[in-house]
Amino acid sequence: MEQLQGLTTAQYEIINLLSCINSDEDVSELKSVIVQFLNSRLQKEIDHLWDNGSLTDAHVAAWQHEHMRTPYKHAQ
């Protein structure tokens, strides 16, 4: 129980709900539901940014030319 002390109420509730997950199929279905939930939240935020002008066609076009990969140093 000590490990749960740093969790928020929402995180604790999710952990309690996970006790009902008993199979790999259940895990897969839960992952799908969570992805759909997060996708919905993300779409709402994108729509909000678009509606208030924070996100424009120019921003999206600029992303096509961004290099966002992490540079890695090769071990010698």
N, CA, C and O atoms as a Tripos MOL2 file, in Angstrom:
@<TRIPOS>MOLECULE
protein
  304   303    76     0     0
PROTEIN
NO_CHARGES

@<TRIPOS>ATOM
      1 N           0.8110   -1.1910    0.0000 N.3       1 MET1
      2 CA          0.0000    0.0000    0.0000 C.3       1 MET1
      3 C           0.8570    1.2590    0.0000 C.2       1 MET1
      4 O           0.4170    2.3060   -0.4750 O.2       1 MET1
      5 N           2.0750    1.1690    0.5270 N.am      2 GLU2
      6 CA          2.9590    2.3300    0.5630 C.3       2 GLU2
      7 C           3.2100    2.8980   -0.8190 C.2       2 GLU2
      8 O           3.2770    4.1160   -0.9830 O.2       2 GLU2
      9 N           3.3510    2.0410   -1.8140 N.am      3 GLN3
     10 CA          3.6530    2.4820   -3.1710 C.3       3 GLN3
     11 C           2.5100    3.2940   -3.7730 C.2       3 GLN3
     12 O           2.7370    4.0700   -4.7010 O.2       3 GLN3
     13 N           1.3020    3.1350   -3.2740 N.am      4 LEU4
     14 CA          0.1450    3.8270   -3.8200 C.3       4 LEU4
     15 C          -0.0380    5.2230   -3.2450 C.2       4 LEU4
     16 O          -0.8880    5.9710   -3.7260 O.2       4 LEU4
     17 N           0.7280    5.5920   -2.2370 N.am      5 GLN5
     18 CA          0.5440    6.8850   -1.5860 C.3       5 GLN5
     19 C           0.8100    8.0650   -2.5030 C.2       5 GLN5
     20 O           0.2140    9.1250   -2.3090 O.2       5 GLN5
     21 N           1.6790    7.9260   -3.4920 N.am      6 GLY6
     22 CA          2.0020    9.0320   -4.3930 C.3       6 GLY6
     23 C           1.0270    9.1890   -5.5490 C.2       6 GLY6
     24 O           1.2000   10.0790   -6.3820 O.2       6 GLY6
     25 N           0.0120    8.3490   -5.6140 N.am      7 LEU7
     26 CA         -0.9310    8.3930   -6.7270 C.3       7 LEU7
     27 C          -2.0600    9.3810   -6.4720 C.2       7 LEU7
     28 O          -2.4430    9.6410   -5.3310 O.2       7 LEU7
     29 N          -2.5820    9.9240   -7.5690 N.am      8 THR8
     30 CA         -3.7720   10.7630   -7.4580 C.3       8 THR8
     31 C          -4.9800    9.8520   -7.2520 C.2       8 THR8
     32 O          -4.8870    8.6390   -7.4360 O.2       8 THR8
     33 N          -6.0940   10.4300   -6.8780 N.am      9 THR9
     34 CA         -7.3180    9.6560   -6.7020 C.3       9 THR9
     35 C          -7.6970    8.9570   -8.0050 C.2       9 THR9
     36 O          -8.0980    7.7940   -7.9890 O.2       9 THR9
     37 N          -7.5740    9.6530   -9.1240 N.am     10 ALA10
     38 CA         -7.9200    9.0680  -10.4280 C.3      10 ALA10
     39 C          -7.0190    7.8700  -10.7390 C.2      10 ALA10
     40 O          -7.5020    6.8380  -11.2050 O.2      10 ALA10
     41 N          -5.7100    8.0010  -10.4830 N.am     11 GLN11
     42 CA         -4.7830    6.9020  -10.7400 C.3      11 GLN11
     43 C          -5.1130    5.7010   -9.8570 C.2      11 GLN11
     44 O          -5.0620    4.5570  -10.3080 O.2      11 GLN11
     45 N          -5.4450    5.9650   -8.6220 N.am     12 TYR12
     46 CA         -5.8040    4.9000   -7.6980 C.3      12 TYR12
     47 C          -7.0590    4.1720   -8.1700 C.2      12 TYR12
     48 O          -7.1270    2.9440   -8.1080 O.2      12 TYR12
     49 N          -8.0510    4.9240   -8.6420 N.am     13 GLU13
     50 CA         -9.2840    4.3310   -9.1380 C.3      13 GLU13
     51 C          -9.0180    3.4480  -10.3480 C.2      13 GLU13
     52 O          -9.6030    2.3720  -10.4720 O.2      13 GLU13
     53 N          -8.1380    3.8950  -11.2420 N.am     14 ILE14
     54 CA         -7.7890    3.0880  -12.4220 C.3      14 ILE14
     55 C          -7.1260    1.7820  -11.9930 C.2      14 ILE14
     56 O          -7.4280    0.7240  -12.5460 O.2      14 ILE14
     57 N          -6.2410    1.8450  -11.0300 N.am     15 ILE15
     58 CA         -5.5790    0.6200  -10.5460 C.3      15 ILE15
     59 C          -6.6110   -0.3360   -9.9650 C.2      15 ILE15
     60 O          -6.5330   -1.5420  -10.2000 O.2      15 ILE15
     61 N          -7.5640    0.1780   -9.2190 N.am     16 ASN16
     62 CA         -8.6260   -0.6780   -8.6700 C.3      16 ASN16
     63 C          -9.4320   -1.3340   -9.7850 C.2      16 ASN16
     64 O          -9.7730   -2.5130   -9.6920 O.2      16 ASN16
     65 N          -9.7360   -0.5840  -10.8340 N.am     17 LEU17
     66 CA        -10.4910   -1.1370  -11.9550 C.3      17 LEU17
     67 C          -9.7070   -2.2290  -12.6860 C.2      17 LEU17
     68 O         -10.2950   -3.1700  -13.2190 O.2      17 LEU17
     69 N          -8.4050   -2.1030  -12.7070 N.am     18 LEU18
     70 CA         -7.5700   -3.0760  -13.4180 C.3      18 LEU18
     71 C          -7.6170   -4.4600  -12.7810 C.2      18 LEU18
     72 O          -7.2310   -5.4440  -13.4130 O.2      18 LEU18
     73 N          -8.0780   -4.5460  -11.5580 N.am     19 SER19
     74 CA         -8.1740   -5.8550  -10.9130 C.3      19 SER19
     75 C          -9.2060   -6.7490  -11.6090 C.2      19 SER19
     76 O          -9.2290   -7.9610  -11.3940 O.2      19 SER19
     77 N         -10.0510   -6.1480  -12.4380 N.am     20 CYS20
     78 CA        -11.0570   -6.9160  -13.1930 C.3      20 CYS20
     79 C         -10.5000   -7.4520  -14.5170 C.2      20 CYS20
     80 O         -11.1680   -8.2430  -15.1840 O.2      20 CYS20
     81 N          -9.3090   -7.0420  -14.9010 N.am     21 ILE21
     82 CA         -8.7040   -7.4710  -16.1630 C.3      21 ILE21
     83 C          -8.0140   -8.8130  -15.9350 C.2      21 ILE21
     84 O          -7.0740   -8.9180  -15.1470 O.2      21 ILE21
     85 N          -8.5000   -9.8400  -16.6400 N.am     22 ASN22
     86 CA         -7.9970  -11.1850  -16.3750 C.3      22 ASN22
     87 C          -7.3800  -11.8820  -17.5730 C.2      22 ASN22
     88 O          -6.8650  -12.9910  -17.4290 O.2      22 ASN22
     89 N          -7.4130  -11.2740  -18.7470 N.am     23 SER23
     90 CA         -6.8730  -11.9650  -19.9140 C.3      23 SER23
     91 C          -6.1580  -10.9840  -20.8350 C.2      23 SER23
     92 O          -6.3420   -9.7700  -20.7440 O.2      23 SER23
     93 N          -5.3420  -11.5370  -21.7190 N.am     24 ASP24
     94 CA         -4.6580  -10.7010  -22.7030 C.3      24 ASP24
     95 C          -5.6670  -10.0180  -23.6200 C.2      24 ASP24
     96 O          -5.4430   -8.8950  -24.0720 O.2      24 ASP24
     97 N          -6.7700  -10.6940  -23.8910 N.am     25 GLU25
     98 CA         -7.8190  -10.1120  -24.7310 C.3      25 GLU25
     99 C          -8.4190   -8.8810  -24.0450 C.2      25 GLU25
    100 O          -8.6770   -7.8700  -24.6990 O.2      25 GLU25
    101 N          -8.6390   -8.9660  -22.7360 N.am     26 ASP26
    102 CA         -9.1510   -7.8170  -21.9740 C.3      26 ASP26
    103 C          -8.1660   -6.6560  -22.0220 C.2      26 ASP26
    104 O          -8.5680   -5.5020  -22.1720 O.2      26 ASP26
    105 N          -6.8840   -6.9580  -21.8960 N.am     27 VAL27
    106 CA         -5.8530   -5.9140  -21.9380 C.3      27 VAL27
    107 C          -5.8740   -5.2340  -23.3000 C.2      27 VAL27
    108 O          -5.8130   -4.0070  -23.3880 O.2      27 VAL27
    109 N          -5.9600   -6.0210  -24.3530 N.am     28 SER28
    110 CA         -5.9910   -5.4800  -25.7050 C.3      28 SER28
    111 C          -7.2040   -4.5830  -25.9100 C.2      28 SER28
    112 O          -7.0910   -3.5070  -26.4980 O.2      28 SER28
    113 N          -8.3530   -5.0170  -25.4340 N.am     29 GLU29
    114 CA         -9.5690   -4.2190  -25.5720 C.3      29 GLU29
    115 C          -9.4680   -2.9280  -24.7710 C.2      29 GLU29
    116 O          -9.8930   -1.8710  -25.2380 O.2      29 GLU29
    117 N          -8.9070   -3.0080  -23.5670 N.am     30 LEU30
    118 CA         -8.7370   -1.8220  -22.7410 C.3      30 LEU30
    119 C          -7.7900   -0.8270  -23.4090 C.2      30 LEU30
    120 O          -8.0490    0.3770  -23.4040 O.2      30 LEU30
    121 N          -6.7030   -1.3210  -23.9790 N.am     31 LYS31
    122 CA         -5.7670   -0.4420  -24.6920 C.3      31 LYS31
    123 C          -6.4880    0.3000  -25.8130 C.2      31 LYS31
    124 O          -6.2840    1.4980  -26.0090 O.2      31 LYS31
    125 N          -7.3300   -0.4220  -26.5430 N.am     32 SER32
    126 CA         -8.0750    0.1810  -27.6470 C.3      32 SER32
    127 C          -8.9920    1.2830  -27.1440 C.2      32 SER32
    128 O          -9.0730    2.3500  -27.7520 O.2      32 SER32
    129 N          -9.6740    1.0370  -26.0530 N.am     33 VAL33
    130 CA        -10.5790    2.0380  -25.4770 C.3      33 VAL33
    131 C          -9.7930    3.2640  -25.0140 C.2      33 VAL33
    132 O         -10.2260    4.3970  -25.2240 O.2      33 VAL33
    133 N          -8.6570    3.0410  -24.3940 N.am     34 ILE34
    134 CA         -7.8370    4.1650  -23.9100 C.3      34 ILE34
    135 C          -7.3090    4.9820  -25.0830 C.2      34 ILE34
    136 O          -7.3000    6.2110  -25.0260 O.2      34 ILE34
    137 N          -6.8720    4.3130  -26.1430 N.am     35 VAL35
    138 CA         -6.3850    5.0250  -27.3280 C.3      35 VAL35
    139 C          -7.5040    5.8670  -27.9310 C.2      35 VAL35
    140 O          -7.2740    7.0130  -28.3180 O.2      35 VAL35
    141 N          -8.7030    5.3190  -28.0160 N.am     36 GLN36
    142 CA         -9.8420    6.0820  -28.5410 C.3      36 GLN36
    143 C         -10.1390    7.2970  -27.6630 C.2      36 GLN36
    144 O         -10.4210    8.3820  -28.1720 O.2      36 GLN36
    145 N         -10.0750    7.1120  -26.3480 N.am     37 PHE37
    146 CA        -10.3070    8.2080  -25.4130 C.3      37 PHE37
    147 C          -9.2720    9.3260  -25.6020 C.2      37 PHE37
    148 O          -9.6200   10.5040  -25.6930 O.2      37 PHE37
    149 N          -7.9990    8.9320  -25.6580 N.am     38 LEU38
    150 CA         -6.9350    9.9290  -25.8090 C.3      38 LEU38
    151 C          -7.0130   10.6130  -27.1710 C.2      38 LEU38
    152 O          -6.7550   11.8120  -27.2780 O.2      38 LEU38
    153 N          -7.3640    9.8630  -28.2050 N.am     39 ASN39
    154 CA         -7.5170   10.4390  -29.5300 C.3      39 ASN39
    155 C          -8.6330   11.4870  -29.5400 C.2      39 ASN39
    156 O          -8.4960   12.5430  -30.1570 O.2      39 ASN39
    157 N          -9.7220   11.1900  -28.8610 N.am     40 SER40
    158 CA        -10.8310   12.1390  -28.7730 C.3      40 SER40
    159 C         -10.3990   13.4240  -28.0690 C.2      40 SER40
    160 O         -10.7200   14.5260  -28.5140 O.2      40 SER40
    161 N          -9.6730   13.2680  -26.9740 N.am     41 ARG41
    162 CA         -9.1720   14.4430  -26.2390 C.3      41 ARG41
    163 C          -8.2350   15.2710  -27.1090 C.2      41 ARG41
    164 O          -8.3250   16.4980  -27.1350 O.2      41 ARG41
    165 N          -7.3350   14.5960  -27.8210 N.am     42 LEU42
    166 CA         -6.3780   15.2840  -28.6870 C.3      42 LEU42
    167 C          -7.1090   16.0220  -29.8030 C.2      42 LEU42
    168 O          -6.7810   17.1700  -30.1040 O.2      42 LEU42
    169 N          -8.0970   15.3760  -30.4170 N.am     43 GLN43
    170 CA         -8.8440   16.0180  -31.4890 C.3      43 GLN43
    171 C          -9.5710   17.2560  -31.0000 C.2      43 GLN43
    172 O          -9.6100   18.2670  -31.7010 O.2      43 GLN43
    173 N         -10.1490   17.1920  -29.8050 N.am     44 LYS44
    174 CA        -10.8140   18.3620  -29.2290 C.3      44 LYS44
    175 C          -9.8340   19.5110  -29.0320 C.2      44 LYS44
    176 O         -10.1590   20.6660  -29.3100 O.2      44 LYS44
    177 N          -8.6410   19.1960  -28.5550 N.am     45 GLU45
    178 CA         -7.6320   20.2400  -28.3360 C.3      45 GLU45
    179 C          -7.1640   20.8330  -29.6640 C.2      45 GLU45
    180 O          -6.9880   22.0470  -29.7720 O.2      45 GLU45
    181 N          -6.9630   19.9900  -30.6690 N.am     46 ILE46
    182 CA         -6.5670   20.4830  -31.9900 C.3      46 ILE46
    183 C          -7.6530   21.3940  -32.5540 C.2      46 ILE46
    184 O          -7.3580   22.4640  -33.0860 O.2      46 ILE46
    185 N          -8.9100   20.9670  -32.4360 N.am     47 ASP47
    186 CA        -10.0220   21.7920  -32.9080 C.3      47 ASP47
    187 C         -10.0490   23.1360  -32.1930 C.2      47 ASP47
    188 O         -10.2780   24.1700  -32.8210 O.2      47 ASP47
    189 N          -9.8160   23.1280  -30.8850 N.am     48 HIS48
    190 CA         -9.7850   24.3690  -30.1030 C.3      48 HIS48
    191 C          -8.6740   25.2970  -30.6040 C.2      48 HIS48
    192 O          -8.9000   26.4900  -30.8050 O.2      48 HIS48
    193 N          -7.4730   24.7400  -30.8050 N.am     49 LEU49
    194 CA         -6.3490   25.5450  -31.2910 C.3      49 LEU49
    195 C          -6.6360   26.1060  -32.6830 C.2      49 LEU49
    196 O          -6.2870   27.2470  -32.9890 O.2      49 LEU49
    197 N          -7.2700   25.2980  -33.5130 N.am     50 TRP50
    198 CA         -7.6080   25.7390  -34.8660 C.3      50 TRP50
    199 C          -8.6420   26.8720  -34.8110 C.2      50 TRP50
    200 O          -8.5120   27.8830  -35.5010 O.2      50 TRP50
    201 N          -9.6620   26.6820  -33.9830 N.am     51 ASP51
    202 CA        -10.7320   27.6730  -33.8800 C.3      51 ASP51
    203 C         -10.2480   29.0120  -33.3400 C.2      51 ASP51
    204 O         -10.7350   30.0620  -33.7590 O.2      51 ASP51
    205 N          -9.2860   28.9830  -32.4070 N.am     52 ASN52
    206 CA         -8.8220   30.2580  -31.8410 C.3      52 ASN52
    207 C          -7.6260   30.8440  -32.5990 C.2      52 ASN52
    208 O          -7.0830   31.8760  -32.2040 O.2      52 ASN52
    209 N          -7.2190   30.1830  -33.6870 N.am     53 GLY53
    210 CA         -6.1650   30.7230  -34.5420 C.3      53 GLY53
    211 C          -4.7520   30.3870  -34.1100 C.2      53 GLY53
    212 O          -3.7980   30.8260  -34.7530 O.2      53 GLY53
    213 N          -4.5880   29.6230  -33.0410 N.am     54 SER54
    214 CA         -3.2450   29.2330  -32.6000 C.3      54 SER54
    215 C          -2.6050   28.2220  -33.5400 C.2      54 SER54
    216 O          -1.3810   28.0990  -33.6050 O.2      54 SER54
    217 N          -3.4490   27.5030  -34.2660 N.am     55 LEU55
    218 CA         -2.9780   26.5120  -35.2290 C.3      55 LEU55
    219 C          -3.5540   26.8840  -36.5830 C.2      55 LEU55
    220 O          -4.7630   27.0690  -36.7280 O.2      55 LEU55
    221 N          -2.6650   26.9930  -37.5850 N.am     56 THR56
    222 CA         -3.1050   27.4030  -38.9180 C.3      56 THR56
    223 C          -2.5060   26.4860  -39.9750 C.2      56 THR56
    224 O          -1.6620   25.6390  -39.6820 O.2      56 THR56
    225 N          -2.9560   26.6730  -41.2030 N.am     57 ASP57
    226 CA         -2.3800   25.9190  -42.3250 C.3      57 ASP57
    227 C          -0.8780   26.1780  -42.4330 C.2      57 ASP57
    228 O          -0.1150   25.2790  -42.7880 O.2      57 ASP57
    229 N          -0.4600   27.3940  -42.1310 N.am     58 ALA58
    230 CA          0.9670   27.7380  -42.2040 C.3      58 ALA58
    231 C           1.7810   26.9270  -41.1960 C.2      58 ALA58
    232 O           2.8760   26.4620  -41.5090 O.2      58 ALA58
    233 N           1.2440   26.7570  -39.9860 N.am     59 HIS59
    234 CA          1.9390   25.9510  -38.9740 C.3      59 HIS59
    235 C           2.0910   24.5050  -39.4520 C.2      59 HIS59
    236 O           3.1670   23.9140  -39.3630 O.2      59 HIS59
    237 N           0.9970   23.9580  -39.9550 N.am     60 VAL60
    238 CA          1.0180   22.5680  -40.4060 C.3      60 VAL60
    239 C           1.9880   22.4080  -41.5650 C.2      60 VAL60
    240 O           2.7380   21.4330  -41.6070 O.2      60 VAL60
    241 N           1.9890   23.3390  -42.4980 N.am     61 ALA61
    242 CA          2.9080   23.2840  -43.6370 C.3      61 ALA61
    243 C           4.3640   23.3600  -43.1740 C.2      61 ALA61
    244 O           5.2300   22.6890  -43.7350 O.2      61 ALA61
    245 N           4.6330   24.1750  -42.1540 N.am     62 ALA62
    246 CA          6.0030   24.3130  -41.6440 C.3      62 ALA62
    247 C           6.5010   23.0070  -41.0370 C.2      62 ALA62
    248 O           7.6950   22.7120  -41.0990 O.2      62 ALA62
    249 N           5.5960   22.2190  -40.4500 N.am     63 TRP63
    250 CA          5.9940   20.9490  -39.8330 C.3      63 TRP63
    251 C           6.5520   19.9710  -40.8600 C.2      63 TRP63
    252 O           7.3340   19.0860  -40.5090 O.2      63 TRP63
    253 N           6.1630   20.1180  -42.1160 N.am     64 GLN64
    254 CA          6.6480   19.2010  -43.1520 C.3      64 GLN64
    255 C           8.1630   19.2940  -43.3160 C.2      64 GLN64
    256 O           8.8030   18.3490  -43.7800 O.2      64 GLN64
    257 N           8.7230   20.4160  -42.9410 N.am     65 HIS65
    258 CA         10.1530   20.6370  -43.1400 C.3      65 HIS65
    259 C          10.9590   20.5550  -41.8430 C.2      65 HIS65
    260 O          12.1720   20.7600  -41.8530 O.2      65 HIS65
    261 N          10.2970   20.2580  -40.7380 N.am     66 GLU66
    262 CA         11.0000   20.1600  -39.4620 C.3      66 GLU66
    263 C          11.7100   18.8230  -39.3400 C.2      66 GLU66
    264 O          11.2030   17.7890  -39.7750 O.2      66 GLU66
    265 N          12.8680   18.8650  -38.7530 N.am     67 HIS67
    266 CA         13.6320   17.6590  -38.4620 C.3      67 HIS67
    267 C          13.5290   17.4430  -36.9640 C.2      67 HIS67
    268 O          14.1770   18.1410  -36.1840 O.2      67 HIS67
    269 N          12.7090   16.4740  -36.5600 N.am     68 MET68
    270 CA         12.4340   16.3110  -35.1410 C.3      68 MET68
    271 C          13.0490   15.0450  -34.5640 C.2      68 MET68
    272 O          12.7120   14.6460  -33.4490 O.2      68 MET68
    273 N          13.9370   14.4180  -35.2990 N.am     69 ARG69
    274 CA         14.5730   13.2150  -34.7700 C.3      69 ARG69
    275 C          15.6190   13.5760  -33.7270 C.2      69 ARG69
    276 O          16.2500   14.6300  -33.7970 O.2      69 ARG69
    277 N          15.7880   12.7040  -32.7830 N.am     70 THR70
    278 CA         16.7740   12.8980  -31.7360 C.3      70 THR70
    279 C          18.1500   12.5120  -32.2800 C.2      70 THR70
    280 O          18.3170   11.4160  -32.8150 O.2      70 THR70
    281 N          19.1300   13.4000  -32.1490 N.am     71 PRO71
    282 CA         20.4750   13.0340  -32.5960 C.3      71 PRO71
    283 C          21.0990   12.0610  -31.6020 C.2      71 PRO71
    284 O          21.0520   12.2880  -30.3930 O.2      71 PRO71
    285 N          21.6670   11.0080  -32.0960 N.am     72 TYR72
    286 CA         22.3210   10.0190  -31.2520 C.3      72 TYR72
    287 C          23.8140    9.9980  -31.5620 C.2      72 TYR72
    288 O          24.2260   10.0720  -32.7200 O.2      72 TYR72
    289 N          24.6080    9.8950  -30.5110 N.am     73 LYS73
    290 CA         26.0480    9.7670  -30.6920 C.3      73 LYS73
    291 C          26.3790    8.2980  -30.7130 C.2      73 LYS73
    292 O          25.9180    7.5380  -29.8620 O.2      73 LYS73
    293 N          27.1650    7.8990  -31.6670 N.am     74 HIS74
    294 CA         27.5680    6.4980  -31.7590 C.3      74 HIS74
    295 C          28.6440    6.1990  -30.7130 C.2      74 HIS74
    296 O          29.5620    6.9900  -30.4960 O.2      74 HIS74
    297 N          28.5060    5.0470  -30.0790 N.am     75 ALA75
    298 CA         29.5110    4.6280  -29.0870 C.3      75 ALA75
    299 C          30.8230    4.3600  -29.8100 C.2      75 ALA75
    300 O          30.8430    3.7970  -30.9050 O.2      75 ALA75
    301 N          31.9030    4.7680  -29.1880 N.am     76 GLN76
    302 CA         33.2190    4.5700  -29.8040 C.3      76 GLN76
    303 C          33.9720    3.4660  -29.1190 C.2      76 GLN76
    304 O          35.1010    3.1580  -29.5020 O.2      76 GLN76
@<TRIPOS>BOND
     1     1     2 1
     2     2     3 1
     3     3     4 2
     4     3     5 am
     5     5     6 1
     6     6     7 1
     7     7     8 2
     8     7     9 am
     9     9    10 1
    10    10    11 1
    11    11    12 2
    12    11    13 am
    13    13    14 1
    14    14    15 1
    15    15    16 2
    16    15    17 am
    17    17    18 1
    18    18    19 1
    19    19    20 2
    20    19    21 am
    21    21    22 1
    22    22    23 1
    23    23    24 2
    24    23    25 am
    25    25    26 1
    26    26    27 1
    27    27    28 2
    28    27    29 am
    29    29    30 1
    30    30    31 1
    31    31    32 2
    32    31    33 am
    33    33    34 1
    34    34    35 1
    35    35    36 2
    36    35    37 am
    37    37    38 1
    38    38    39 1
    39    39    40 2
    40    39    41 am
    41    41    42 1
    42    42    43 1
    43    43    44 2
    44    43    45 am
    45    45    46 1
    46    46    47 1
    47    47    48 2
    48    47    49 am
    49    49    50 1
    50    50    51 1
    51    51    52 2
    52    51    53 am
    53    53    54 1
    54    54    55 1
    55    55    56 2
    56    55    57 am
    57    57    58 1
    58    58    59 1
    59    59    60 2
    60    59    61 am
    61    61    62 1
    62    62    63 1
    63    63    64 2
    64    63    65 am
    65    65    66 1
    66    66    67 1
    67    67    68 2
    68    67    69 am
    69    69    70 1
    70    70    71 1
    71    71    72 2
    72    71    73 am
    73    73    74 1
    74    74    75 1
    75    75    76 2
    76    75    77 am
    77    77    78 1
    78    78    79 1
    79    79    80 2
    80    79    81 am
    81    81    82 1
    82    82    83 1
    83    83    84 2
    84    83    85 am
    85    85    86 1
    86    86    87 1
    87    87    88 2
    88    87    89 am
    89    89    90 1
    90    90    91 1
    91    91    92 2
    92    91    93 am
    93    93    94 1
    94    94    95 1
    95    95    96 2
    96    95    97 am
    97    97    98 1
    98    98    99 1
    99    99   100 2
   100    99   101 am
   101   101   102 1
   102   102   103 1
   103   103   104 2
   104   103   105 am
   105   105   106 1
   106   106   107 1
   107   107   108 2
   108   107   109 am
   109   109   110 1
   110   110   111 1
   111   111   112 2
   112   111   113 am
   113   113   114 1
   114   114   115 1
   115   115   116 2
   116   115   117 am
   117   117   118 1
   118   118   119 1
   119   119   120 2
   120   119   121 am
   121   121   122 1
   122   122   123 1
   123   123   124 2
   124   123   125 am
   125   125   126 1
   126   126   127 1
   127   127   128 2
   128   127   129 am
   129   129   130 1
   130   130   131 1
   131   131   132 2
   132   131   133 am
   133   133   134 1
   134   134   135 1
   135   135   136 2
   136   135   137 am
   137   137   138 1
   138   138   139 1
   139   139   140 2
   140   139   141 am
   141   141   142 1
   142   142   143 1
   143   143   144 2
   144   143   145 am
   145   145   146 1
   146   146   147 1
   147   147   148 2
   148   147   149 am
   149   149   150 1
   150   150   151 1
   151   151   152 2
   152   151   153 am
   153   153   154 1
   154   154   155 1
   155   155   156 2
   156   155   157 am
   157   157   158 1
   158   158   159 1
   159   159   160 2
   160   159   161 am
   161   161   162 1
   162   162   163 1
   163   163   164 2
   164   163   165 am
   165   165   166 1
   166   166   167 1
   167   167   168 2
   168   167   169 am
   169   169   170 1
   170   170   171 1
   171   171   172 2
   172   171   173 am
   173   173   174 1
   174   174   175 1
   175   175   176 2
   176   175   177 am
   177   177   178 1
   178   178   179 1
   179   179   180 2
   180   179   181 am
   181   181   182 1
   182   182   183 1
   183   183   184 2
   184   183   185 am
   185   185   186 1
   186   186   187 1
   187   187   188 2
   188   187   189 am
   189   189   190 1
   190   190   191 1
   191   191   192 2
   192   191   193 am
   193   193   194 1
   194   194   195 1
   195   195   196 2
   196   195   197 am
   197   197   198 1
   198   198   199 1
   199   199   200 2
   200   199   201 am
   201   201   202 1
   202   202   203 1
   203   203   204 2
   204   203   205 am
   205   205   206 1
   206   206   207 1
   207   207   208 2
   208   207   209 am
   209   209   210 1
   210   210   211 1
   211   211   212 2
   212   211   213 am
   213   213   214 1
   214   214   215 1
   215   215   216 2
   216   215   217 am
   217   217   218 1
   218   218   219 1
   219   219   220 2
   220   219   221 am
   221   221   222 1
   222   222   223 1
   223   223   224 2
   224   223   225 am
   225   225   226 1
   226   226   227 1
   227   227   228 2
   228   227   229 am
   229   229   230 1
   230   230   231 1
   231   231   232 2
   232   231   233 am
   233   233   234 1
   234   234   235 1
   235   235   236 2
   236   235   237 am
   237   237   238 1
   238   238   239 1
   239   239   240 2
   240   239   241 am
   241   241   242 1
   242   242   243 1
   243   243   244 2
   244   243   245 am
   245   245   246 1
   246   246   247 1
   247   247   248 2
   248   247   249 am
   249   249   250 1
   250   250   251 1
   251   251   252 2
   252   251   253 am
   253   253   254 1
   254   254   255 1
   255   255   256 2
   256   255   257 am
   257   257   258 1
   258   258   259 1
   259   259   260 2
   260   259   261 am
   261   261   262 1
   262   262   263 1
   263   263   264 2
   264   263   265 am
   265   265   266 1
   266   266   267 1
   267   267   268 2
   268   267   269 am
   269   269   270 1
   270   270   271 1
   271   271   272 2
   272   271   273 am
   273   273   274 1
   274   274   275 1
   275   275   276 2
   276   275   277 am
   277   277   278 1
   278   278   279 1
   279   279   280 2
   280   279   281 am
   281   281   282 1
   282   282   283 1
   283   283   284 2
   284   283   285 am
   285   285   286 1
   286   286   287 1
   287   287   288 2
   288   287   289 am
   289   289   290 1
   290   290   291 1
   291   291   292 2
   292   291   293 am
   293   293   294 1
   294   294   295 1
   295   295   296 2
   296   295   297 am
   297   297   298 1
   298   298   299 1
   299   299   300 2
   300   299   301 am
   301   301   302 1
   302   302   303 1
   303   303   304 2
@<TRIPOS>SUBSTRUCTURE
     1 MET1         2 RESIDUE 1 A MET
     2 GLU2         6 RESIDUE 1 A GLU
     3 GLN3        10 RESIDUE 1 A GLN
     4 LEU4        14 RESIDUE 1 A LEU
     5 GLN5        18 RESIDUE 1 A GLN
     6 GLY6        22 RESIDUE 1 A GLY
     7 LEU7        26 RESIDUE 1 A LEU
     8 THR8        30 RESIDUE 1 A THR
     9 THR9        34 RESIDUE 1 A THR
    10 ALA10       38 RESIDUE 1 A ALA
    11 GLN11       42 RESIDUE 1 A GLN
    12 TYR12       46 RESIDUE 1 A TYR
    13 GLU13       50 RESIDUE 1 A GLU
    14 ILE14       54 RESIDUE 1 A ILE
    15 ILE15       58 RESIDUE 1 A ILE
    16 ASN16       62 RESIDUE 1 A ASN
    17 LEU17       66 RESIDUE 1 A LEU
    18 LEU18       70 RESIDUE 1 A LEU
    19 SER19       74 RESIDUE 1 A SER
    20 CYS20       78 RESIDUE 1 A CYS
    21 ILE21       82 RESIDUE 1 A ILE
    22 ASN22       86 RESIDUE 1 A ASN
    23 SER23       90 RESIDUE 1 A SER
    24 ASP24       94 RESIDUE 1 A ASP
    25 GLU25       98 RESIDUE 1 A GLU
    26 ASP26      102 RESIDUE 1 A ASP
    27 VAL27      106 RESIDUE 1 A VAL
    28 SER28      110 RESIDUE 1 A SER
    29 GLU29      114 RESIDUE 1 A GLU
    30 LEU30      118 RESIDUE 1 A LEU
    31 LYS31      122 RESIDUE 1 A LYS
    32 SER32      126 RESIDUE 1 A SER
    33 VAL33      130 RESIDUE 1 A VAL
    34 ILE34      134 RESIDUE 1 A ILE
    35 VAL35      138 RESIDUE 1 A VAL
    36 GLN36      142 RESIDUE 1 A GLN
    37 PHE37      146 RESIDUE 1 A PHE
    38 LEU38      150 RESIDUE 1 A LEU
    39 ASN39      154 RESIDUE 1 A ASN
    40 SER40      158 RESIDUE 1 A SER
    41 ARG41      162 RESIDUE 1 A ARG
    42 LEU42      166 RESIDUE 1 A LEU
    43 GLN43      170 RESIDUE 1 A GLN
    44 LYS44      174 RESIDUE 1 A LYS
    45 GLU45      178 RESIDUE 1 A GLU
    46 ILE46      182 RESIDUE 1 A ILE
    47 ASP47      186 RESIDUE 1 A ASP
    48 HIS48      190 RESIDUE 1 A HIS
    49 LEU49      194 RESIDUE 1 A LEU
    50 TRP50      198 RESIDUE 1 A TRP
    51 ASP51      202 RESIDUE 1 A ASP
    52 ASN52      206 RESIDUE 1 A ASN
    53 GLY53      210 RESIDUE 1 A GLY
    54 SER54      214 RESIDUE 1 A SER
    55 LEU55      218 RESIDUE 1 A LEU
    56 THR56      222 RESIDUE 1 A THR
    57 ASP57      226 RESIDUE 1 A ASP
    58 ALA58      230 RESIDUE 1 A ALA
    59 HIS59      234 RESIDUE 1 A HIS
    60 VAL60      238 RESIDUE 1 A VAL
    61 ALA61      242 RESIDUE 1 A ALA
    62 ALA62      246 RESIDUE 1 A ALA
    63 TRP63      250 RESIDUE 1 A TRP
    64 GLN64      254 RESIDUE 1 A GLN
    65 HIS65      258 RESIDUE 1 A HIS
    66 GLU66      262 RESIDUE 1 A GLU
    67 HIS67      266 RESIDUE 1 A HIS
    68 MET68      270 RESIDUE 1 A MET
    69 ARG69      274 RESIDUE 1 A ARG
    70 THR70      278 RESIDUE 1 A THR
    71 PRO71      282 RESIDUE 1 A PRO
    72 TYR72      286 RESIDUE 1 A TYR
    73 LYS73      290 RESIDUE 1 A LYS
    74 HIS74      294 RESIDUE 1 A HIS
    75 ALA75      298 RESIDUE 1 A ALA
    76 GLN76      302 RESIDUE 1 A GLN
